[in-house]
Amino acid sequence: MWAKDALGAISDLLFLPVVVGLLGVVLWTVLALGLFLRSLIGRYRGHRPARDRYRAAIDQALTGQPHDDELAIEEIVARAEGDAARSLNAVRFAIRIGPSLGLMGTLIPMATALSGLARGDLQILASNMVIAFSSTVVGLAVGVVAYLVAMVREGWARADLDAVRFHAERALRREET
């Protein structure tokens, strides 16, 4: 019996942090969606700041010592790859954490709702079920939005990295001749 009480107490203690975390990830998702839309408009207009920054760095590296060109360019391409991967980490985190917090936000009040049902208190049952299902919907919505943003941004990152690699290869060949 003590194990059930201990787990129930832990579950109750987790509810507020879960709700705060879920609200925080919702806020982050709204901000990320706004930044994504701004990037989408910019890309539509031809702005590719990451690609252009690395292309300029490659061109700058070619003005140094000739024997260091290939190594310097490899380092720039590796930095571009690392930056692209890091830029997607937060979105990938939201893909996983949103639904997880939504599930926790569903299951925690479900215990109170079922307890209310057992006592015949339909008011407690109804209010906790609303919280439970709302948490599920919000968590899944965060996951879906983050997944869509990640899919598009991964495509952009691949295209930009391909352009940087191509520019690096072309620049090295130009230097060899």
C-alpha positions in Angstrom: 0.0 0.0 0.0 2.9 2.4 0.8 4.2 1.9 -2.7 0.9 3.0 -4.3 0.8 6.1 -2.0 4.5 6.9 -2.7 3.9 6.7 -6.5 0.7 8.7 -6.2 2.6 11.4 -4.3 5.4 11.5 -6.8 2.9 11.7 -9.6 1.0 14.6 -8.0 4.3 16.4 -7.4 5.2 16.1 -11.1 1.9 17.6 -12.4 2.8 21.3 -12.0 6.2 20.9 -13.5 4.7 19.0 -16.4 2.1 21.6 -17.1 4.7 24.4 -16.8 7.0 22.5 -19.1 4.2 21.9 -21.6 3.3 25.6 -21.6 7.0 26.5 -22.0 7.4 24.2 -25.0 4.2 25.6 -26.5 5.6 29.1 -26.2 8.9 27.9 -27.7 7.0 26.2 -30.6 5.1 29.4 -31.4 8.4 31.4 -31.4 10.1 28.7 -33.5 7.2 28.7 -35.9 7.5 32.5 -36.3 11.3 32.3 -37.0 10.6 29.4 -39.4 8.1 31.6 -41.3 10.5 34.5 -41.4 13.2 32.1 -42.8 10.7 30.7 -45.3 10.0 34.2 -46.6 13.7 35.0 -46.7 14.5 31.9 -48.6 11.7 32.6 -51.0 13.4 35.9 -51.7 16.7 34.2 -52.2 18.4 34.9 -48.9 20.5 32.0 -47.7 22.7 33.5 -44.9 24.3 30.3 -43.7 25.3 29.2 -47.3 26.5 32.6 -48.2 28.5 32.9 -44.9 30.3 29.6 -45.6 30.9 30.4 -49.2 32.6 33.7 -48.2 34.7 31.9 -45.6 35.9 29.4 -48.3 36.8 32.3 -50.6 38.6 34.0 -47.7 40.5 30.8 -46.9 41.8 30.7 -50.5 43.6 34.0 -49.9 45.9 32.4 -47.3 48.9 30.1 -47.8 48.4 27.8 -50.8 49.4 24.6 -49.0 46.8 25.1 -46.4 43.8 25.6 -48.8 42.4 22.1 -48.7 42.7 21.7 -45.0 41.1 25.1 -44.3 38.2 24.4 -46.6 37.6 21.0 -45.1 37.5 22.7 -41.7 34.9 25.2 -43.0 32.8 22.5 -44.5 32.9 20.5 -41.2 31.9 23.6 -39.3 29.0 24.1 -41.7 27.9 20.5 -41.1 28.2 20.9 -37.3 26.3 24.2 -37.3 23.5 22.7 -39.4 23.1 19.7 -37.1 23.1 21.9 -34.0 20.5 24.2 -35.5 18.1 21.3 -35.7 18.7 20.0 -32.2 16.1 22.2 -30.4 13.4 21.3 -33.0 14.2 17.6 -32.6 14.0 17.9 -28.9 10.5 19.5 -29.2 9.4 16.7 -31.4 10.0 14.3 -28.6 9.4 16.4 -25.5 6.0 17.8 -26.6 4.2 14.5 -26.9 6.0 13.1 -23.8 4.8 16.0 -21.6 1.4 15.8 -23.2 1.2 12.1 -22.2 2.3 12.8 -18.7 -0.2 15.6 -18.5 -2.8 13.1 -19.5 -2.0 10.3 -17.2 -1.4 12.3 -14.0 -4.9 13.8 -13.7 -6.4 10.6 -15.0 -5.7 9.0 -11.6 -7.7 11.8 -9.8 -10.5 11.5 -12.4 -10.8 7.8 -11.9 -10.8 8.3 -8.1 -13.6 10.8 -8.5 -15.5 8.3 -10.7 -15.2 5.7 -8.0 -16.6 8.1 -5.4 -19.3 9.2 -7.7 -18.0 12.8 -7.9 -18.7 13.6 -11.6 -17.4 17.2 -11.2 -13.9 16.0 -10.3 -14.1 13.4 -13.1 -15.1 16.0 -15.7 -12.5 18.7 -14.7 -9.6 16.2 -14.6 -10.6 14.6 -17.9 -10.7 18.1 -19.6 -7.1 18.7 -18.3 -6.0 15.2 -19.4 -7.3 15.4 -23.0 -6.2 19.0 -23.4 -2.7 18.0 -22.4 -2.7 15.3 -25.0 -3.9 17.6 -27.8 -1.4 20.3 -26.9 1.5 17.9 -26.6 0.7 16.3 -30.0 0.2 19.7 -31.6 3.7 20.7 -30.4 5.1 17.5 -31.8 3.4 17.9 -35.2 4.4 21.5 -35.6 8.0 20.8 -34.6 8.2 17.8 -36.9 7.0 19.8 -39.9 9.4 22.6 -39.1 12.2 20.0 -38.7 11.4 18.3 -42.0 11.6 21.6 -44.0 14.6 22.9 -42.2 16.5 19.6 -42.7 15.8 19.9 -46.4 17.2 23.5 -46.3 20.2 22.4 -44.4 21.0 19.6 -46.9 20.6 21.9 -49.8 22.8 24.6 -48.2 25.5 22.0 -47.3 25.4 20.6 -50.8 25.9 24.2 -52.2 28.8 24.8 -49.7 30.5 21.5 -50.6 30.1 22.2 -54.4 31.5 25.7 -53.9 34.4 24.3 -51.9 35.1 21.7 -54.6 34.9 24.2 -57.4 37.1 26.6 -55.5 39.8 24.0 -54.9 39.8 22.9 -58.6 40.1 26.6 -59.6 43.1 26.9 -57.3 44.8 23.8 -58.8 44.7 25.3 -62.3 
